[in-house]
Amino acid sequence: MVFVACSNGSEESNEVIETTTTTTQETTTTFSTTTTTSLTTTTMVEEEYELDPPKVLITNCPTEDINVDIYELEWTAEAGSGDIVYIGILVEKDDANFTRVFFTKEDNADLITFPTAYTSNSYSYQIDNTDINVAASYIIEINIISEQPNGDQVSTYDLCYADYSPPTTTTSTTTTTTTTTTTVPPSCPTYSPSVQNITNNSGNSFSPGDKLSLTIDFLNGSREVSFINIFLMNNFGDEYILYNWGENDIFIQSSVIEPRHTEFKIGEGQKTLEYTFDSYLNSGDFYIYLILVGDNEYSGGLKTWYAFDESGKLTNIYYQDFALEGCRYASNELRDISSLNFSFNN
C-alpha cells in the first residue's frame, strides 16, 4: 500500500478595511479623520507533478497444472513516472519460503536492466521441477519499486499461483545404461564462463579473524574468467557481497573496499580463495543466494548467475539482463551448495 501526499493550494487575498471616525466639535469647526489599514495574506503553492505509478505484469501465469520439468514464467516491468530502483522475486513452495532474489539499482545496475521513467523491460523466471516426482504448489511474487521525481518511492507487485503435477510414466522393461559425460564447448560464437564446483575447506562456524576457504573450479567462456561475486544473506535479511577480480587469492567485501576493475583475470581451472571474517559482518546463519561469474567487469561482458534457495538448492541460471536463455561452458553444475552454509558470531 502506498500513500502519496499531494499539496493543493491557491492564493488568497483578504482585505480588511478598518475605518475610524473621530469628530471634535468646537464652536465653529469640525475635524473628520479617516484611517485605512490593508492586510494581505499569501499562501505558498507547492509545485505538483502527475504521478504515473509503476506496473508489473506476469504475462503467462499458467491456468492449468504444469507437467514439464522447467516452466519459463515471463513478466514485464513498466517504470511509469519514476525510475525502477528495486526488483524482487519471492517464491513460496507448498506454503513455505522457497527462494528470494532481489536487486537494487544502486548495487546491481551493471548486472540487469532497470527501466527508467516511461520505459519498460521484459524478464523471465524458471519454475524448475527437474527430478521432482511429487506434486507441488507455487506462489510467485514479482515486486518492483520506482523512485519518483520528488523522491517518493512507489511499489507494486503481481502474483502467480502455479501447480505442478509430475507426468505419468509407464515402465515395462528395465534397462541398465552407463553414461559418460564430457564437457564440450558450446557451438555459439560467444558464451559466458561458468563454475563447475565449489568446495568448502574450512568448516561452517566462524568468529572474527577466522578464514573461510573455498576451492572453486572455473571454466572460461569465449573469454577468460575475470571476476566472481558471491552474494550472502543471513537469517535477519542482512546482505553482503564477496568479490574477487583475479589480482590475488582473497575475497573482498564490495561494500567495504570498492572492487578495482583492472586487467587482472582469474582464468580457467581450480582456484582457492579465502575471506577473513571481520566486524563488518553481522552475526547470523548465512546462506549463498547468488553466485555471479563473468568475463568482463565493463559493459558488453558475458555473465552467468546461479540462484539458490535457503537450503542451498539451485533454483535458476540466468544470463545477461536476467535472461534465462544463453550459452555457457557447462551444464547441470552447482545443483546443491548446502555445504557452504555457515554461522558467524560477531
C-alpha positions as CSV (number, residue, x, y, z in Angstrom):
1,M,0.0,0.0,0.0
2,V,1.4,3.4,-1.0
3,F,0.5,6.6,0.5
4,V,1.2,9.6,-1.7
5,A,0.9,13.1,-0.2
6,C,-0.2,15.9,-2.6
7,S,-0.4,19.5,-1.6
8,N,-3.1,21.7,-3.3
9,G,-3.1,25.4,-2.6
10,S,-4.5,28.6,-4.0
11,E,-3.7,32.3,-3.5
12,E,-5.9,34.1,-1.0
13,S,-6.3,37.8,-0.7
14,N,-8.3,39.1,2.3
15,E,-8.6,42.8,2.5
16,V,-9.6,44.2,5.8
17,I,-10.7,47.8,6.0
18,E,-10.8,49.5,9.3
19,T,-12.5,52.9,9.5
20,T,-12.2,55.1,12.5
21,T,-14.0,58.4,12.6
22,T,-13.1,61.0,15.2
23,T,-15.2,64.1,15.5
24,T,-14.1,67.0,17.5
25,Q,-16.6,69.8,17.8
26,E,-15.9,73.3,18.9
27,T,-17.9,76.5,18.3
28,T,-17.4,76.8,14.5
29,T,-15.0,74.0,13.2
30,T,-15.5,70.2,12.7
31,F,-12.5,67.9,12.0
32,S,-13.1,64.5,10.4
33,T,-10.3,61.8,10.2
34,T,-10.4,58.5,8.3
35,T,-7.7,55.8,8.8
36,T,-7.5,52.8,6.3
37,T,-5.5,49.6,7.0
38,S,-5.0,46.9,4.3
39,L,-3.9,43.3,5.2
40,T,-2.9,40.8,2.5
41,T,-2.3,37.0,3.3
42,T,-0.2,35.0,0.8
43,T,-0.3,31.1,0.6
44,M,2.7,29.4,-0.9
45,V,1.8,26.8,-3.6
46,E,4.0,23.7,-3.9
47,E,4.6,22.7,-7.5
48,E,2.8,19.4,-8.4
49,Y,3.6,16.6,-10.8
50,E,1.5,13.9,-12.4
51,L,2.1,10.5,-10.7
52,D,2.1,7.6,-13.1
53,P,2.7,4.5,-10.8
54,P,4.9,1.6,-11.9
55,K,3.3,-1.6,-13.2
56,V,4.4,-5.2,-13.2
57,L,2.6,-7.9,-15.1
58,I,3.2,-11.7,-15.2
59,T,2.1,-12.4,-18.8
60,N,1.9,-16.2,-18.9
61,C,0.9,-17.4,-15.5
62,P,-0.3,-21.0,-16.1
63,T,-4.1,-21.6,-15.9
64,E,-3.6,-25.4,-15.8
65,D,-1.2,-27.7,-13.9
66,I,2.4,-27.7,-15.1
67,N,3.7,-31.1,-16.1
68,V,7.0,-30.2,-17.7
69,D,10.4,-30.1,-15.8
70,I,11.0,-26.4,-16.5
71,Y,8.3,-23.8,-17.0
72,E,9.5,-20.3,-18.0
73,L,7.4,-17.6,-16.4
74,E,7.5,-14.3,-18.3
75,W,6.9,-10.8,-16.9
76,T,7.2,-7.2,-17.8
77,A,8.0,-4.1,-15.6
78,E,6.8,-0.6,-16.6
79,A,8.5,2.3,-14.8
80,G,5.8,4.9,-15.0
81,S,6.8,8.4,-14.0
82,G,9.8,7.3,-11.9
83,D,12.9,5.1,-12.4
84,I,12.8,1.5,-11.2
85,V,15.3,1.1,-8.4
86,Y,14.3,-2.3,-7.0
87,I,13.3,-5.7,-8.4
88,G,12.4,-8.6,-6.2
89,I,11.3,-12.2,-6.7
90,L,9.7,-14.2,-3.8
91,V,8.7,-17.8,-4.2
92,E,6.7,-20.0,-1.8
93,K,6.6,-23.7,-2.5
94,D,3.9,-25.7,-0.6
95,D,3.2,-22.8,1.7
96,A,6.9,-22.5,2.8
97,N,9.5,-19.9,1.7
98,F,11.4,-21.4,-1.2
99,T,13.6,-18.7,-2.7
100,R,14.1,-15.0,-2.5
101,V,16.1,-12.9,-5.0
102,F,16.3,-9.1,-5.2
103,F,18.3,-6.5,-7.0
104,T,18.8,-2.8,-6.3
105,K,19.8,-0.2,-8.9
106,E,22.5,1.2,-6.6
107,D,24.3,-2.2,-6.3
108,N,23.3,-4.2,-9.4
109,A,22.9,-1.7,-12.3
110,D,25.7,-3.4,-14.1
111,L,24.1,-6.8,-13.8
112,I,20.5,-6.3,-15.1
113,T,18.4,-3.6,-16.8
114,F,16.4,-1.2,-14.5
115,P,13.8,0.7,-16.6
116,T,14.0,4.4,-16.4
117,A,10.9,6.7,-16.4
118,Y,8.3,5.8,-19.1
119,T,10.2,2.8,-20.3
120,S,9.7,-0.9,-19.8
121,N,11.7,-4.2,-19.9
122,S,10.8,-7.9,-20.1
123,Y,12.2,-10.7,-17.9
124,S,11.6,-14.3,-17.2
125,Y,11.9,-16.8,-14.3
126,Q,12.1,-20.6,-14.4
127,I,9.9,-22.8,-12.3
128,D,12.3,-25.8,-12.2
129,N,10.9,-29.2,-11.2
130,T,13.7,-31.3,-12.7
131,D,13.9,-34.7,-10.9
132,I,10.8,-33.9,-8.8
133,N,8.3,-36.7,-8.8
134,V,5.7,-35.3,-6.5
135,A,3.1,-32.6,-6.9
136,A,3.9,-29.1,-5.7
137,S,2.1,-25.7,-5.4
138,Y,3.9,-22.4,-6.0
139,I,3.2,-18.7,-5.3
140,I,5.5,-16.4,-7.2
141,E,5.5,-12.7,-6.3
142,I,7.3,-10.2,-8.5
143,N,7.6,-6.8,-6.9
144,I,9.2,-3.5,-8.0
145,I,9.8,-0.1,-6.6
146,S,10.1,3.2,-8.5
147,E,11.6,6.4,-7.3
148,Q,9.6,9.5,-8.3
149,P,11.0,12.9,-9.3
150,N,10.2,14.3,-5.8
151,G,12.0,11.3,-4.1
152,D,8.9,9.3,-3.1
153,Q,9.1,5.6,-3.6
154,V,6.1,3.7,-5.1
155,S,5.9,-0.1,-5.1
156,T,3.7,-2.6,-6.8
157,Y,3.6,-6.4,-7.3
158,D,2.0,-9.2,-9.3
159,L,1.2,-12.7,-8.1
160,C,1.1,-16.0,-9.9
161,Y,-0.3,-19.2,-8.5
162,A,1.0,-22.4,-10.2
163,D,0.6,-26.1,-9.5
164,Y,3.0,-28.8,-10.7
165,S,1.9,-32.4,-11.4
166,P,4.6,-34.8,-12.5
167,P,3.9,-36.5,-15.8
168,T,2.6,-40.1,-15.7
169,T,5.2,-42.6,-16.9
170,T,4.9,-46.3,-17.5
171,T,7.9,-48.6,-17.4
172,S,7.6,-52.1,-18.9
173,T,11.2,-53.0,-19.2
174,T,14.4,-52.4,-17.1
175,T,17.4,-51.2,-18.9
176,T,20.9,-50.5,-17.4
177,T,22.7,-47.7,-19.1
178,T,26.2,-46.4,-18.5
179,T,26.6,-42.8,-19.4
180,T,29.9,-40.9,-19.8
181,T,29.6,-37.1,-19.7
182,T,32.2,-35.0,-21.5
183,T,32.3,-31.2,-21.2
184,V,32.2,-29.7,-24.7
185,P,32.4,-26.0,-25.5
186,P,29.0,-24.7,-26.9
187,S,28.6,-24.1,-30.6
188,C,27.5,-20.4,-30.2
189,P,30.2,-17.9,-31.1
190,T,30.2,-16.1,-27.8
191,Y,29.4,-17.7,-24.4
192,S,29.8,-16.9,-20.8
193,P,32.1,-18.6,-18.2
194,S,30.8,-20.9,-15.5
195,V,31.6,-22.6,-12.2
196,Q,31.7,-26.3,-12.1
197,N,32.2,-26.9,-8.4
198,I,32.8,-25.2,-5.1
199,T,34.3,-27.0,-2.1
200,N,34.3,-25.7,1.5
201,N,37.7,-26.3,3.1
202,S,37.1,-24.5,6.4
203,G,34.0,-25.7,8.3
204,N,30.7,-24.0,9.0
205,S,31.1,-21.9,12.1
206,F,33.2,-18.8,12.3
207,S,34.2,-15.9,14.6
208,P,36.1,-12.6,13.7
209,G,39.5,-13.4,12.5
210,D,38.6,-16.9,11.2
211,K,39.0,-17.6,7.5
212,L,36.5,-19.1,5.0
213,S,38.4,-21.1,2.3
214,L,36.7,-22.1,-0.9
215,T,38.1,-24.1,-3.8
216,I,36.4,-23.1,-7.0
217,D,36.6,-24.9,-10.4
218,F,36.2,-22.2,-13.1
219,L,35.6,-22.7,-16.8
220,N,36.4,-19.9,-19.3
221,G,33.8,-18.7,-21.7
222,S,34.7,-17.3,-25.1
223,R,36.9,-15.0,-23.0
224,E,38.8,-15.6,-19.7
225,V,37.0,-15.6,-16.4
226,S,37.5,-12.1,-15.0
227,F,35.6,-12.0,-11.7
228,I,33.3,-13.8,-9.3
229,N,30.7,-12.3,-6.9
230,I,29.2,-14.4,-4.0
231,F,26.0,-12.9,-2.5
232,L,25.4,-13.8,1.1
233,M,22.3,-13.3,3.3
234,N,21.7,-14.2,7.0
235,N,18.5,-15.1,8.8
236,F,17.9,-11.4,9.6
237,G,18.0,-10.3,5.9
238,D,21.4,-8.7,6.1
239,E,23.1,-8.9,2.6
240,Y,26.8,-8.9,1.8
241,I,28.8,-9.4,-1.4
242,L,32.2,-11.1,-1.5
243,Y,34.2,-10.2,-4.6
244,N,37.4,-11.4,-6.3
245,W,38.8,-10.0,-9.6
246,G,41.9,-12.1,-10.1
247,E,44.5,-9.8,-8.6
248,N,45.1,-12.1,-5.6
249,D,43.5,-15.1,-3.8
250,I,41.3,-13.3,-1.3
251,F,37.7,-12.3,-1.2
252,I,36.9,-8.6,-0.5
253,Q,33.6,-7.2,0.7
254,S,32.5,-4.8,-2.1
255,S,30.7,-2.5,0.4
256,V,33.9,-2.1,2.5
257,I,36.5,-1.9,-0.3
258,E,35.3,-1.0,-3.8
259,P,36.3,-3.5,-6.5
260,R,39.2,-2.4,-8.6
261,H,38.4,-3.1,-12.3
262,T,41.9,-3.9,-13.7
263,E,43.5,-6.0,-16.3
264,F,43.7,-9.0,-13.9
265,K,42.0,-12.2,-14.8
266,I,41.1,-15.3,-12.7
267,G,41.3,-17.6,-15.7
268,E,40.3,-21.3,-16.0
269,G,41.0,-24.1,-13.6
270,Q,40.9,-24.7,-9.8
271,K,41.4,-21.7,-7.5
272,T,41.4,-21.5,-3.7
273,L,40.1,-18.1,-2.5
274,E,39.9,-17.0,1.2
275,Y,37.8,-14.5,3.1
276,T,38.8,-13.3,6.6
277,F,35.8,-12.6,8.8
278,D,35.7,-9.1,10.4
279,S,33.4,-6.8,12.4
280,Y,31.7,-5.5,9.2
281,L,29.6,-8.8,9.1
282,N,26.6,-9.1,11.5
283,S,26.1,-12.3,13.4
284,G,23.6,-14.9,12.0
285,D,23.1,-18.0,10.0
286,F,24.2,-17.4,6.4
287,Y,23.5,-18.9,3.0
288,I,24.6,-18.1,-0.5
289,Y,21.6,-16.9,-2.6
290,L,23.5,-15.9,-5.8
291,I,26.8,-16.6,-7.4
292,L,27.9,-14.5,-10.4
293,V,30.8,-15.2,-12.7
294,G,31.8,-13.0,-15.6
295,D,34.4,-12.4,-18.2
296,N,34.4,-8.6,-18.1
297,E,33.5,-6.0,-15.5
298,Y,32.5,-3.5,-18.1
299,S,29.5,-3.2,-20.4
300,G,29.5,-5.9,-23.0
301,G,30.9,-8.6,-20.8
302,L,29.2,-12.0,-20.6
303,K,28.0,-13.3,-17.2
304,T,26.4,-16.4,-15.7
305,W,24.3,-16.2,-12.5
306,Y,23.4,-19.1,-10.2
307,A,20.4,-18.5,-7.9
308,F,19.8,-20.7,-4.8
309,D,17.2,-21.1,-2.1
310,E,17.9,-21.0,1.6
311,S,18.6,-24.8,1.7
312,G,21.3,-24.4,-1.0
313,K,19.4,-25.9,-3.9
314,L,19.8,-24.4,-7.3
315,T,16.6,-22.6,-8.5
316,N,17.7,-20.8,-11.7
317,I,20.5,-20.0,-14.0
318,Y,20.5,-16.5,-15.6
319,Y,22.4,-14.7,-18.3
320,Q,22.5,-11.1,-19.5
321,D,19.7,-8.8,-18.2
322,F,18.2,-11.6,-16.1
323,A,17.5,-13.7,-19.2
324,L,17.1,-17.5,-18.9
325,E,18.4,-18.2,-22.4
326,G,22.1,-18.0,-23.2
327,C,25.3,-20.0,-23.8
328,R,27.8,-21.1,-21.1
329,Y,30.6,-23.6,-21.0
330,A,29.0,-26.3,-18.7
331,S,25.6,-27.8,-17.8
332,N,23.9,-29.0,-14.6
333,E,26.6,-27.7,-12.4
334,L,26.2,-26.4,-8.8
335,R,22.9,-28.3,-8.1
336,D,23.4,-28.2,-4.3
337,I,25.7,-25.9,-2.3
338,S,24.2,-26.6,1.1
339,S,27.7,-27.5,2.4
340,L,28.6,-23.8,2.0
341,N,26.0,-22.5,4.6
342,F,27.6,-21.2,7.8
343,S,27.1,-19.4,11.0
344,F,29.0,-16.3,12.2
345,N,29.2,-15.0,15.7
346,N,30.5,-11.4,15.9
